[in-house]
């Protein structure tokens, strides 16, 4: 897993929402939140897959 880019960080998105009265930061913030959710979900899926692969490897070692 690798770190998120700076513009996907929560503090930056909060700053955009704080500037909601300028309209454009609000729209960009909503887009970044949706992308951030998708990226974090894919990280989680990758983590689950890697964990399952590791467990399968341990099972094979134990059954030998």
C-alpha positions as CSV (number, residue, x, y, z in Angstrom):
1,X,0.0,0.0,0.0
2,X,1.2,3.4,-0.8
3,X,0.3,6.8,0.7
4,X,-2.5,9.0,-0.8
5,X,-1.5,12.0,-2.8
6,X,-1.7,15.3,-0.8
7,X,-5.0,16.5,-2.4
8,X,-6.7,13.3,-1.2
9,X,-5.8,14.1,2.4
10,X,-8.6,14.7,4.8
11,X,-7.3,18.1,6.0
12,X,-7.2,19.4,2.4
13,X,-10.7,18.3,1.7
14,X,-11.9,19.9,4.9
15,X,-10.3,23.1,3.9
16,X,-12.1,23.0,0.6
17,X,-15.4,22.5,2.4
18,X,-14.6,25.4,4.7
19,X,-14.4,27.6,1.6
20,X,-17.8,26.4,0.5
21,X,-19.1,30.0,-0.1
22,X,-16.8,30.2,-3.1
23,X,-18.7,27.3,-4.8
24,X,-15.8,25.9,-6.8
25,X,-14.0,24.5,-3.7
26,X,-17.2,22.9,-2.6
27,X,-17.6,21.0,-5.9
28,X,-13.9,20.0,-6.0
29,X,-14.2,18.8,-2.4
30,X,-17.2,16.6,-3.2
31,X,-15.3,15.1,-6.2
32,X,-12.2,14.4,-4.0
33,X,-14.3,12.8,-1.3
34,X,-15.8,10.4,-3.8
35,X,-12.4,9.6,-5.3
36,X,-10.9,9.2,-1.8
37,X,-13.6,6.7,-0.9
38,X,-12.9,4.6,-4.0
39,X,-9.2,4.6,-3.4
40,X,-9.5,3.6,0.2
41,X,-11.9,0.9,-0.7
42,X,-9.5,-0.5,-3.3
43,X,-6.7,-0.4,-0.7
44,X,-8.9,-2.4,1.6
45,X,-9.8,-4.9,-1.1
46,X,-6.1,-5.3,-1.9
47,X,-5.3,-5.8,1.7
48,X,-7.9,-8.5,2.1
49,X,-6.7,-10.3,-1.0
50,X,-3.1,-10.2,0.2
51,X,-4.1,-11.5,3.6
52,X,-6.0,-14.4,2.1
53,X,-3.0,-15.3,-0.1
54,X,-0.8,-15.2,3.0
55,X,-3.2,-17.4,4.9
56,X,-3.3,-19.9,2.0
57,X,0.5,-20.0,2.0
58,X,0.6,-20.7,5.8
59,X,-2.0,-23.4,5.3
60,X,0.1,-25.1,2.7
61,X,3.2,-24.9,4.9
62,X,1.3,-26.5,7.8
63,X,-0.1,-29.4,5.7
64,X,3.2,-30.4,4.3
